[in-house]
Amino acid sequence: MTTMSGTYRGKLLVDSVHEQFGSTITTDAPVEVGGSGTFFSPTDLCALALGTCALTGMGRYGEAHGCDIIGTNVHVEKKMGTDPRRIASIEVVFTFPDKEYTDQQKAALENVALNCPMHHSLHPEMVEQKFTFKWAR
């Protein structure tokens, strides 16, 4: 079990801590609802978590199978919906470095991304998820 906590410090800012490791993060409300836009919003973090979860899984696969993905970039775009206000869609684009990957490695890495815990945690009828994989070769 993972335990985290957050403390509201005013002006729509929340300071949170990962209680096991002590790492911290501050969140802010989006500008369109009165936040300063200084920090990630909670929904930004949710969207980013999808991309980084998939990339982390691909990293684990790569390290276990001798497939170097160091330098792979993930770009995440979140679109909000209304009534109720929620994340409506997340587009995740992976851009791989100019390295040689076999078709089998590409398929395995894509499969790992599409089966990460965050992908399975966001209900497909509530949050549309689009994954794109850009291979240099």
DSSP file (Angstrom, degrees, kcal/mol; ACC not computed):
  #  RESIDUE AA STRUCTURE BP1 BP2  ACC     N-H-->O    O-->H-N    N-H-->O    O-->H-N    TCO  KAPPA ALPHA  PHI   PSI    X-CA   Y-CA   Z-CA
    1    1 A M              0   0    0      0, 0.0     2,-0.4     0, 0.0     0, 0.0   0.000 360.0 360.0 360.0 139.1    0.0    0.0    0.0
    2    2 A T        -     0   0    0     17,-0.0     2,-0.5    18,-0.0    16,-0.0  -0.894 360.0-159.7-107.2 135.4    1.2    3.5   -0.8
    3    3 A T        +     0   0    0     -2,-0.4    16,-1.7     2,-0.0    17,-0.6  -0.964  15.9 166.2-120.1 130.8    0.4    6.4    1.4
    4    4 A M  E     -A   18   0A   0     -2,-0.5     2,-0.3    14,-0.2    14,-0.2  -0.924  11.8-164.8-133.0 158.7    0.5   10.1    0.4
    5    5 A S  E     -A   17   0A   0     12,-2.1    12,-2.7    -2,-0.3     2,-0.3  -0.980   2.3-157.9-144.0 158.6   -0.9   13.2    2.0
    6    6 A G  E     -A   16   0A   0     -2,-0.3     2,-0.4    10,-0.3    10,-0.3  -0.980   3.5-156.6-138.4 150.0   -1.6   16.7    1.1
    7    7 A T  E     -A   15   0A   0      8,-2.8     8,-2.6    -2,-0.3     2,-0.4  -0.993  20.5-130.2-128.8 127.3   -2.0   20.0    2.9
    8    8 A Y  E     -A   14   0A   0     -2,-0.4     6,-0.2     6,-0.2     3,-0.1  -0.624  23.2-179.6 -75.5 125.3   -3.9   23.0    1.5
    9    9 A R  E     -     0   0A   0      4,-2.4     5,-0.1    -2,-0.4    -1,-0.1   0.333  46.1-101.0-109.1   7.2   -1.8   26.2    1.8
   10   10 A G  E >  S+A   13   0A   0      3,-0.6     3,-1.7     1,-0.0    -1,-0.3  -0.161  96.6  70.4  96.6 166.3   -4.2   28.7    0.3
   11   11 A K  T 3  S-     0   0    0      1,-0.3    25,-0.3    -3,-0.1    18,-0.2   0.793 127.3 -64.6  54.5  32.9   -4.6   30.3   -3.1
   12   12 A L  T 3  S+     0   0    0      1,-0.2    17,-0.6    16,-0.1     2,-0.4   0.664 102.9 133.5  68.0  21.3   -5.6   26.9   -4.6
   13   13 A L  E <   -AB  10  28A   0     -3,-1.7    -4,-2.4    15,-0.2    -3,-0.6  -0.841  35.7-169.1-104.0 138.7   -2.2   25.3   -3.9
   14   14 A V  E     -AB   8  27A   0     13,-2.0    13,-2.5    -2,-0.4     2,-0.5  -0.994   9.7-153.0-127.5 125.6   -1.8   21.9   -2.3
   15   15 A D  E     -AB   7  26A   0     -8,-2.6    -8,-2.8    -2,-0.4     2,-0.3  -0.867  21.4-173.0 -95.8 125.4    1.5   20.6   -1.0
   16   16 A S  E     -AB   6  25A   0      9,-3.2     9,-2.0    -2,-0.5     2,-0.4  -0.871  10.0-161.1-122.4 153.6    1.7   16.8   -1.1
   17   17 A V  E     -AB   5  24A   0    -12,-2.7   -12,-2.1    -2,-0.3     2,-0.8  -0.992  22.8-131.4-134.9 140.2    4.2   14.3    0.2
   18   18 A H  E  >  -A    4   0A   0      5,-2.8     4,-3.4    -2,-0.4     5,-0.3  -0.829  26.5-153.4 -84.6 110.0    4.9   10.6   -0.6
   19   19 A E  T  4 S+     0   0    0    -16,-1.7    -1,-0.2    -2,-0.8   -15,-0.1   0.768  86.0  51.0 -66.9 -26.9    5.1    9.4    3.0
   20   20 A Q  T  4 S+     0   0    0    -17,-0.6    -1,-0.2     1,-0.1   -16,-0.1   0.898 127.4  19.8 -75.0 -39.9    7.3    6.4    2.2
   21   21 A F  T  4 S-     0   0    0     -3,-0.3    -2,-0.2     2,-0.1    -1,-0.1   0.628  94.3-127.8-108.8 -17.0   10.0    8.3    0.3
   22   22 A G     <  +     0   0    0     -4,-3.4    -3,-0.1     1,-0.3     2,-0.1   0.490  54.1 148.0  83.6   2.4    9.5   11.9    1.3
   23   23 A S        -     0   0    0     -5,-0.3    -5,-2.8    -6,-0.1     2,-0.3  -0.426  31.4-153.2 -71.2 150.1    9.3   13.3   -2.2
   24   24 A T  E     -B   17   0A   0     -7,-0.2     2,-0.3    -2,-0.1    -7,-0.2  -0.843  18.2-179.1-126.5 159.3    7.0   16.3   -2.5
   25   25 A I  E     -B   16   0A   0     -9,-2.0    -9,-3.2    -2,-0.3     2,-0.4  -0.980  15.9-144.8-152.3 147.3    4.9   18.0   -5.2
   26   26 A T  E     -B   15   0A   0     -2,-0.3    14,-0.4   -11,-0.2     2,-0.3  -0.951  15.0-160.4-113.7 135.8    2.7   21.1   -5.3
   27   27 A T  E     -B   14   0A   0    -13,-2.5   -13,-2.0    -2,-0.4     2,-0.3  -0.829   4.2-166.2-113.5 157.8   -0.5   21.2   -7.3
   28   28 A D  E     -B   13   0A   0     12,-1.9   -15,-0.2    -2,-0.3   -16,-0.1  -0.944  27.8-104.9-136.7 152.1   -2.4   24.3   -8.5
   29   29 A A        -     0   0    0    -17,-0.6     8,-0.9    -2,-0.3    10,-0.2  -0.497  50.5 -93.8 -72.6 151.5   -5.8   24.8   -9.9
   30   30 A P    > > -     0   0    0      0, 0.0     5,-2.6     0, 0.0     3,-1.6  -0.294  32.0-114.8 -62.6 153.7   -5.9   25.5  -13.7
   31   31 A V  G > 5S+     0   0    0      1,-0.3     3,-2.1     3,-0.2    -2,-0.1   0.876 113.0  64.0 -56.4 -40.4   -5.9   29.1  -14.7
   32   32 A E  G 3 5S+     0   0    0      1,-0.3    -1,-0.3     2,-0.1    -3,-0.0   0.628 108.1  41.3 -66.4 -11.5   -9.4   28.8  -16.2
   33   33 A V  G < 5S-     0   0    0     -3,-1.6    -1,-0.3     2,-0.0    -2,-0.2   0.126 134.3 -80.5-120.2  20.9  -10.8   28.1  -12.7
   34   34 A G  T < 5S+     0   0    0     -3,-2.1    -3,-0.2     1,-0.3    -2,-0.1   0.441  85.5 131.9 103.8   0.3   -8.8   30.7  -10.8
   35   35 A G      < -     0   0    0     -5,-2.6    -1,-0.3     1,-0.1   -23,-0.1  -0.289  61.8-123.4 -77.7 169.9   -5.4   29.0  -10.3
   36   36 A S        -     0   0    0    -25,-0.3    -1,-0.1    -7,-0.1    -5,-0.1   0.663  32.6-130.6 -86.8 -17.3   -2.1   30.7  -11.0
   37   37 A G  S    S+     0   0    0     -8,-0.9     4,-0.1     2,-0.1    -6,-0.0   0.682  70.9 125.5  74.6  16.1   -0.9   28.0  -13.5
   38   38 A T  S    S+     0   0    0     -9,-0.2     2,-0.2     2,-0.1     3,-0.0   0.824  71.3  24.2 -76.8 -32.5    2.4   27.9  -11.6
   39   39 A F  S    S-     0   0    0    -10,-0.2   -12,-0.1     1,-0.1   -11,-0.1  -0.758  99.3 -74.2-126.6 170.0    2.3   24.1  -11.0
   40   40 A F        -     0   0    0    -14,-0.4   -12,-1.9    -2,-0.2    -1,-0.1  -0.365  47.7-128.6 -59.0 143.5    0.7   21.0  -12.5
   41   41 A S     >  -     0   0    0    -14,-0.2     4,-2.2     1,-0.1     5,-0.2  -0.543  26.6-105.8 -84.6 163.2   -3.0   20.7  -11.8
   42   42 A P  H  > S+     0   0    0      0, 0.0     4,-1.8     0, 0.0     5,-0.1   0.889 124.1  49.3 -57.0 -38.6   -4.3   17.4  -10.4
   43   43 A T  H  > S+     0   0    0      2,-0.2     4,-2.2     1,-0.2     5,-0.2   0.835 106.7  56.0 -72.4 -29.7   -5.8   16.6  -13.8
   44   44 A D  H  > S+     0   0    0      2,-0.2     4,-3.1     1,-0.2     5,-0.2   0.936 108.1  48.8 -59.6 -45.9   -2.5   17.4  -15.5
   45   45 A L  H  X S+     0   0    0     -4,-2.2     4,-2.5     1,-0.2    -2,-0.2   0.879 108.8  52.8 -63.6 -38.1   -0.8   14.9  -13.2
   46   46 A C  H  X S+     0   0    0     -4,-1.8     4,-1.3     2,-0.2    -1,-0.2   0.942 113.1  43.6 -61.8 -47.0   -3.5   12.3  -14.0
   47   47 A A  H  X S+     0   0    0     -4,-2.2     4,-1.4     1,-0.2     3,-0.4   0.928 115.2  48.3 -64.2 -45.6   -2.9   12.7  -17.7
   48   48 A L  H  X S+     0   0    0     -4,-3.1     4,-3.0     1,-0.2     5,-0.3   0.863 104.4  61.4 -63.1 -35.2    0.9   12.8  -17.3
   49   49 A A  H  X S+     0   0    0     -4,-2.5     4,-2.3    -5,-0.2    -1,-0.2   0.865 100.2  55.0 -59.9 -35.9    0.7    9.7  -15.1
   50   50 A L  H  X S+     0   0    0     -4,-1.3     4,-2.0    -3,-0.4    -1,-0.2   0.955 112.8  41.3 -61.1 -49.4   -0.8    7.8  -18.1
   51   51 A G  H  X S+     0   0    0     -4,-1.4     4,-2.2     1,-0.2    -2,-0.2   0.916 118.4  44.3 -66.1 -44.0    2.2    8.7  -20.3
   52   52 A T  H  X S+     0   0    0     -4,-3.0     4,-2.5     2,-0.2    -1,-0.2   0.823 110.5  55.3 -74.2 -29.6    4.9    8.2  -17.7
   53   53 A C  H  X S+     0   0    0     -4,-2.3     4,-2.3    -5,-0.3    -1,-0.2   0.944 111.6  44.2 -63.9 -47.0    3.3    4.9  -16.5
   54   54 A A  H  X S+     0   0    0     -4,-2.0     4,-2.2    -5,-0.2    -2,-0.2   0.912 114.7  48.9 -63.0 -42.8    3.5    3.5  -20.0
   55   55 A L  H  X S+     0   0    0     -4,-2.2     4,-2.3     2,-0.2    -1,-0.2   0.888 110.3  51.2 -66.1 -39.1    7.0    4.8  -20.5
   56   56 A T  H  X S+     0   0    0     -4,-2.5     4,-2.5     2,-0.2    -1,-0.2   0.921 109.7  50.1 -62.6 -43.7    8.2    3.4  -17.2
   57   57 A G  H  X S+     0   0    0     -4,-2.3     4,-2.4     1,-0.2    -2,-0.2   0.903 110.5  49.4 -61.2 -41.0    6.7    0.0  -18.2
   58   58 A M  H  X S+     0   0    0     -4,-2.2     4,-3.1     2,-0.2    -1,-0.2   0.882 109.5  52.9 -65.5 -37.3    8.5    0.2  -21.6
   59   59 A G  H  X S+     0   0    0     -4,-2.3     4,-2.7     2,-0.2    -2,-0.2   0.915 108.6  49.3 -62.2 -42.8   11.7    1.0  -19.7
   60   60 A R  H  X S+     0   0    0     -4,-2.5     4,-2.0     2,-0.2    -2,-0.2   0.929 113.3  47.0 -61.4 -45.0   11.3   -2.0  -17.5
   61   61 A Y  H  X S+     0   0    0     -4,-2.4     4,-1.8     1,-0.2    -2,-0.2   0.944 112.5  50.1 -61.0 -47.8   10.7   -4.2  -20.6
   62   62 A G  H  X>S+     0   0    0     -4,-3.1     5,-2.8     1,-0.2     4,-0.5   0.910 111.3  47.4 -58.8 -45.1   13.7   -2.7  -22.4
   63   63 A E  H  <5S+     0   0    0     -4,-2.7     3,-0.4     1,-0.2    -1,-0.2   0.857 114.1  47.5 -66.5 -34.6   16.0   -3.2  -19.4
   64   64 A A  H  <5S+     0   0    0     -4,-2.0    -1,-0.2    -5,-0.2    -2,-0.2   0.747 121.2  36.1 -76.7 -23.4   14.9   -6.8  -19.0
   65   65 A H  H  <5S-     0   0    0     -4,-1.8    -1,-0.2    -3,-0.2    -2,-0.2   0.174 111.1-107.4-119.6  17.2   15.2   -7.7  -22.7
   66   66 A G  T  <5S+     0   0    0     -4,-0.5     2,-0.6    -3,-0.4    -3,-0.2   0.861  72.4 138.8  63.6  36.9   18.2   -5.7  -23.8
   67   67 A C      < -     0   0    0     -5,-2.8     2,-0.6    -6,-0.2    -1,-0.2  -0.919  45.9-145.0-118.4 103.2   16.2   -3.1  -25.7
   68   68 A D        +     0   0    0     -2,-0.6    -9,-0.1     1,-0.2    -5,-0.0  -0.560  32.1 160.6 -77.8 111.5   17.6    0.4  -25.2
   69   69 A I    >   +     0   0    0     -2,-0.6     3,-2.3   -10,-0.1    -1,-0.2   0.221  23.4 141.7-111.1  13.1   14.9    3.0  -25.1
   70   70 A I  T 3   +     0   0    0      1,-0.3     3,-0.1   -11,-0.1    -2,-0.0  -0.330  69.0  30.9 -56.5 131.5   16.9    5.7  -23.3
   71   71 A G  T 3  S+     0   0    0      1,-0.4    -1,-0.3    25,-0.1     2,-0.1   0.312  82.1 145.1  98.5  -6.1   16.0    9.0  -24.8
   72   72 A T    <   -     0   0    0     -3,-2.3    -1,-0.4    24,-0.1     2,-0.4  -0.453  37.3-148.6 -65.3 135.7   12.4    8.1  -25.6
   73   73 A N  E     -C   95   0B   0     22,-2.6    22,-2.5    -2,-0.1     2,-0.4  -0.832   9.1-157.2-108.6 143.6   10.2   11.1  -25.2
   74   74 A V  E     -C   94   0B   0     -2,-0.4     2,-0.5    20,-0.2    20,-0.2  -0.987   5.7-168.9-119.6 131.8    6.5   11.1  -24.1
   75   75 A H  E     -C   93   0B   0     18,-2.5    18,-2.7    -2,-0.4     2,-0.4  -0.979   8.3-164.5-118.7 128.2    4.2   14.0  -25.0
   76   76 A V  E     -C   92   0B   0     -2,-0.5     2,-0.5    16,-0.2    16,-0.2  -0.947   8.5-171.1-120.9 131.5    0.8   14.2  -23.3
   77   77 A E  E     -C   91   0B   0     14,-2.6    14,-2.9    -2,-0.4     2,-0.4  -0.985   8.4-164.0-122.3 124.1   -2.1   16.3  -24.3
   78   78 A K  E     -C   90   0B   0     -2,-0.5     2,-0.5    12,-0.2    12,-0.2  -0.883   2.6-165.3-108.7 134.3   -5.2   16.5  -22.0
   79   79 A K  E     -C   89   0B   0     10,-2.7     9,-2.6    -2,-0.4    10,-1.8  -0.981  13.5-143.0-119.6 131.5   -8.6   17.8  -23.1
   80   80 A M  E     -C   87   0B   0     -2,-0.5     7,-0.2     7,-0.2     2,-0.2  -0.639   9.3-153.5 -92.6 148.6  -11.2   18.6  -20.5
   81   81 A G  E   > -C   86   0B   0      5,-3.6     5,-1.2    -2,-0.3     2,-0.3  -0.621  11.4-132.3-108.4 173.6  -14.9   18.0  -20.8
   82   82 A T  T   5 +     0   0    0      3,-0.2     3,-0.2    -2,-0.2     5,-0.0  -0.873  67.7  58.4-126.6 159.6  -17.8   19.8  -19.2
   83   83 A D  T   5S+     0   0    0     -2,-0.3    -1,-0.2     0, 0.0     2,-0.1   0.933 130.7  22.1  55.0  63.4  -20.9   18.9  -17.4
   84   84 A P  T   5S-     0   0    0      0, 0.0     2,-0.4     0, 0.0    -3,-0.1   0.526 107.6-126.9 -88.3 160.4  -19.3   17.5  -15.4
   85   85 A R  T   5 +     0   0    0     -3,-0.2     2,-0.3    -2,-0.1    -3,-0.2  -0.563  57.1 130.4 -67.0 122.7  -15.9   19.0  -15.6
   86   86 A R  E   < -C   81   0B   0     -5,-1.2    -5,-3.6    -2,-0.4     2,-0.6  -0.967  67.2 -72.6-163.1 168.2  -13.6   16.0  -16.1
   87   87 A I  E     +C   80   0B   0     -2,-0.3    -7,-0.2    -7,-0.2     3,-0.1  -0.665  44.6 177.9 -71.6 120.9  -10.8   14.7  -18.3
   88   88 A A  E     +     0   0B   0     -9,-2.6    40,-2.6    -2,-0.6     2,-0.3   0.813  61.2   1.8 -94.9 -37.3  -12.4   13.8  -21.6
   89   89 A S  E     -Cd  79 128B   0    -10,-1.8   -10,-2.7    38,-0.2     2,-0.4  -0.999  51.5-161.0-153.0 152.1   -9.4   12.6  -23.6
   90   90 A I  E     -Cd  78 129B   0     38,-2.7    40,-2.5    -2,-0.3     2,-0.5  -0.991   8.5-161.9-134.0 124.4   -5.7   12.1  -23.3
   91   91 A E  E     -Cd  77 130B   0    -14,-2.9   -14,-2.6    -2,-0.4     2,-0.5  -0.933   8.4-168.7-107.7 128.3   -3.4   11.8  -26.3
   92   92 A V  E     -Cd  76 131B   0     38,-3.4    40,-2.5    -2,-0.5     2,-0.5  -0.969   2.6-172.0-121.0 123.5    0.0   10.2  -25.6
   93   93 A V  E     -Cd  75 132B   0    -18,-2.7   -18,-2.5    -2,-0.5     2,-0.5  -0.968   5.2-162.4-120.1 122.5    2.7   10.3  -28.2
   94   94 A F  E     -Cd  74 133B   0     38,-3.0    40,-3.4    -2,-0.5     2,-0.6  -0.895   2.2-166.5-102.5 128.4    6.0    8.4  -27.8
   95   95 A T  E     -Cd  73 134B   0    -22,-2.5   -22,-2.6    -2,-0.5    40,-0.2  -0.964  11.7-153.3-117.2 116.3    8.9    9.4  -29.9
   96   96 A F        -     0   0    0     38,-2.8    40,-0.2    -2,-0.6   -24,-0.1  -0.568  20.5-105.8 -90.0 149.7   11.8    6.9  -29.9
   97   97 A P        -     0   0    0      0, 0.0     2,-2.4     0, 0.0    39,-0.5  -0.214  46.5 -86.0 -68.6 164.8   15.4    7.7  -30.5
   98   98 A D  S    S+     0   0    0     38,-0.1     2,-0.3    37,-0.1    37,-0.0  -0.476  84.3 125.9 -75.6  78.3   17.1    6.9  -33.7
   99   99 A K        -     0   0    0     -2,-2.4     2,-0.5   -31,-0.0    38,-0.3  -0.889  67.7 -94.8-130.8 161.5   18.1    3.4  -32.8
  100  100 A E        +     0   0    0     -2,-0.3     2,-0.4    36,-0.1    -2,-0.0  -0.689  43.9 174.7 -82.1 123.0   17.5    0.0  -34.4
  101  101 A Y        -     0   0    0     -2,-0.5     2,-0.1   -34,-0.1   -34,-0.0  -0.993  25.7-130.1-125.1 136.0   14.4   -1.8  -33.1
  102  102 A T     >  -     0   0    0     -2,-0.4     4,-2.5     1,-0.1     5,-0.2  -0.375  27.8-110.5 -75.5 163.0   13.1   -5.1  -34.5
  103  103 A D  H  > S+     0   0    0      1,-0.2     4,-2.4     2,-0.2     5,-0.2   0.867 121.6  54.1 -60.4 -35.6    9.4   -5.4  -35.4
  104  104 A Q  H  > S+     0   0    0      2,-0.2     4,-2.4     1,-0.2    -1,-0.2   0.913 108.6  47.6 -65.8 -43.4    9.1   -7.8  -32.4
  105  105 A Q  H  > S+     0   0    0      2,-0.2     4,-2.8     1,-0.2     5,-0.2   0.918 112.0  50.2 -63.6 -43.1   10.6   -5.2  -30.0
  106  106 A K  H  X S+     0   0    0     -4,-2.5     4,-2.5     1,-0.2     5,-0.2   0.939 112.3  46.8 -60.5 -47.2    8.3   -2.5  -31.4
  107  107 A A  H  X S+     0   0    0     -4,-2.4     4,-2.2     1,-0.2    -1,-0.2   0.902 113.4  48.9 -62.6 -41.3    5.3   -4.7  -31.0
  108  108 A A  H  X S+     0   0    0     -4,-2.4     4,-2.4     2,-0.2    -2,-0.2   0.922 111.9  48.1 -65.7 -44.0    6.3   -5.7  -27.5
  109  109 A L  H  X S+     0   0    0     -4,-2.8     4,-2.2     1,-0.2    -2,-0.2   0.909 112.4  48.7 -64.3 -41.7    7.0   -2.2  -26.4
  110  110 A E  H  X S+     0   0    0     -4,-2.5     4,-2.2    -5,-0.2    -1,-0.2   0.903 111.0  50.9 -63.8 -40.2    3.6   -1.0  -27.8
  111  111 A N  H  < S+     0   0    0     -4,-2.2     4,-0.5    -5,-0.2    -2,-0.2   0.902 108.5  51.6 -63.5 -42.0    1.8   -3.8  -26.0
  112  112 A V  H >< S+     0   0    0     -4,-2.4     3,-1.2     1,-0.2    -1,-0.2   0.932 110.3  49.2 -59.9 -45.9    3.5   -3.0  -22.7
  113  113 A A  H >< S+     0   0    0     -4,-2.2     3,-1.4     1,-0.3     6,-0.2   0.913 109.3  51.2 -60.3 -43.7    2.4    0.7  -23.0
  114  114 A L  T 3< S+     0   0    0     -4,-2.2    -1,-0.3     1,-0.3    -2,-0.2   0.514 113.0  47.4 -74.6  -3.6   -1.2   -0.3  -23.8
  115  115 A N  T <  S+     0   0    0     -3,-1.2    -1,-0.3    -4,-0.5    -2,-0.2   0.112  79.1 130.5-123.0  20.9   -1.3   -2.6  -20.8
  116  116 A C  S <> S-     0   0    0     -3,-1.4     4,-1.7     1,-0.1     3,-0.2  -0.368  70.6-110.0 -71.9 157.0    0.1   -0.2  -18.1
  117  117 A P  H  > S+     0   0    0      0, 0.0     4,-1.0     0, 0.0     5,-0.1   0.856 117.2  52.9 -56.7 -38.3   -1.8    0.1  -14.9
  118  118 A M  H  > S+     0   0    0      2,-0.2     4,-1.3     1,-0.2     3,-0.5   0.904 105.2  54.6 -66.1 -39.4   -2.9    3.7  -15.6
  119  119 A H  H  4 S+     0   0    0      1,-0.3     3,-0.3    -3,-0.2    -1,-0.2   0.908 113.0  43.1 -58.6 -41.2   -4.3    2.7  -19.0
  120  120 A H  H  < S+     0   0    0     -4,-1.7    -1,-0.3     1,-0.2    -2,-0.2   0.632 108.6  60.5 -79.9 -13.4   -6.4    0.1  -17.2
  121  121 A S  H  < S+     0   0    0     -4,-1.0     2,-0.7    -3,-0.5    -1,-0.2   0.706  90.8  73.5 -86.4 -21.3   -7.3    2.5  -14.4
  122  122 A L  S  < S-     0   0    0     -4,-1.3    -1,-0.1    -3,-0.3     7,-0.1  -0.848  89.8-123.3 -98.2 117.1   -9.1    5.1  -16.6
  123  123 A H    >>  -     0   0    0     -2,-0.7     4,-2.8     1,-0.2     3,-1.7  -0.381  12.0-140.2 -64.5 126.5  -12.4    3.8  -17.8
  124  124 A P  T 34 S+     0   0    0      0, 0.0    -1,-0.2     0, 0.0     5,-0.1   0.736 101.2  56.1 -63.3 -23.0  -12.5    3.9  -21.7
  125  125 A E  T 34 S+     0   0    0      1,-0.1     3,-0.1     3,-0.1    -2,-0.1   0.656 117.2  35.6 -80.1 -14.5  -16.1    5.1  -21.7
  126  126 A M  T <4 S+     0   0    0     -3,-1.7     2,-0.5     1,-0.3    -1,-0.1   0.776 124.6  32.7-104.3 -37.5  -15.2    8.1  -19.6
  127  127 A V  S  < S-     0   0    0     -4,-2.8     2,-0.3   -38,-0.0    -1,-0.3  -0.953  72.8-144.1-129.1 112.2  -11.7    9.0  -20.8
  128  128 A E  E     -d   89   0B   0    -40,-2.6   -38,-2.7    -2,-0.5     2,-0.5  -0.571  18.6-162.1 -71.7 133.5  -10.7    8.5  -24.4
  129  129 A Q  E     -d   90   0B   0     -2,-0.3     2,-0.5   -40,-0.2   -38,-0.2  -0.979   9.1-174.9-123.0 124.1   -7.0    7.4  -24.6
  130  130 A K  E     -d   91   0B   0    -40,-2.5   -38,-3.4    -2,-0.5     2,-0.4  -0.977   4.5-167.4-120.7 124.5   -5.0    7.7  -27.9
  131  131 A F  E     -d   92   0B   0     -2,-0.5     2,-0.4   -40,-0.2   -38,-0.2  -0.927   3.8-174.7-111.6 133.0   -1.5    6.3  -28.1
  132  132 A T  E     -d   93   0B   0    -40,-2.5   -38,-3.0    -2,-0.4     2,-0.5  -0.991   8.7-158.2-126.3 136.5    0.8    7.1  -31.0
  133  133 A F  E     -d   94   0B   0     -2,-0.4     2,-0.7   -40,-0.2   -38,-0.2  -0.962   4.1-164.9-118.2 118.0    4.3    5.5  -31.4
  134  134 A K  E     -d   95   0B   0    -40,-3.4   -38,-2.8    -2,-0.5     2,-0.4  -0.903   5.8-168.7-107.6 112.8    6.8    7.3  -33.5
  135  135 A W        -     0   0    0     -2,-0.7   -37,-0.1   -40,-0.2    -2,-0.0  -0.853  19.6-145.4-101.0 132.6    9.8    5.2  -34.6
  136  136 A A              0   0    0    -39,-0.5   -38,-0.1    -2,-0.4    -1,-0.1   0.831 360.0 360.0 -65.9 -32.7   12.8    7.0  -36.1
  137  137 A R              0   0    0    -38,-0.3    -1,-0.2   -40,-0.2   -39,-0.1   0.355 360.0 360.0-125.9 360.0   13.4    3.9  -38.4
